[in-house]
């Protein structure tokens, strides 16, 4: 699990660095160096550029091969507005009565972008708990910024439905009752080609019920088990 978390954080840092470079002015020097920053002053004979860490550099025209302004280097991409489709998958780590520590999920979603920062989605798919479940949920996502590259906050919740039938034998019958799930967390999205990509990390809670009727004795005995799941969730996906 530690290696997965480290890989997740590394991917975010790399994407942050690449996206930051794409939104900065760029100076290409004749000696092969590339300087990213913000052009403060330029004239026919001199370029002055400030790097993200605040350092100022002056270069003569003879030292500069070419430069690209921020406006020209920003990709011509707009976050998909209106109706869209998302495909999301991931892993859950944590508690469960009998299940494996690490479980998977695959959830396609239909989404609607309300404005540059708000999106609401409805989804279903397959999620693994004590067994494979069918989720039906709503998710609300709010971006921190209106930029193409931005962190965001999400909340989600809905129902969980068993796909298998009740279990029966000569002495008992176990009926499966559907449950609920909700979660919240933080994510990060950035444009990629003609779609929006994103990663999310957060907390997930879910529970389901099993009602068992014991017919072994002279009178049937019924008791209810509640399976509770508290999980650390990592998901990634794409929005078209």
Secondary structure, DSSP 8 states (H G I E B T S, - for coil): -HHHHHHHHHHHHHHHHHHHHHTSEEEEETTS-EEEEEEEEE-SSEEEEE-TTS-EEEEEGGGEEEEE-HHHHS-S-----EEEEEEEEEEEEE--SSS-SEEEEEEEEEEEEEETTEEEEEE--EEESSSEEEEEEEEEEEESSSSSSEEEEEEEEEEEEE-S--EE-SSEEEEEEEEEEEEEEEEEEEEETTEEEEEEEEEEEEEEEEEEEE-SSSS-EEEEEEEEEEEEEEEEEEE-
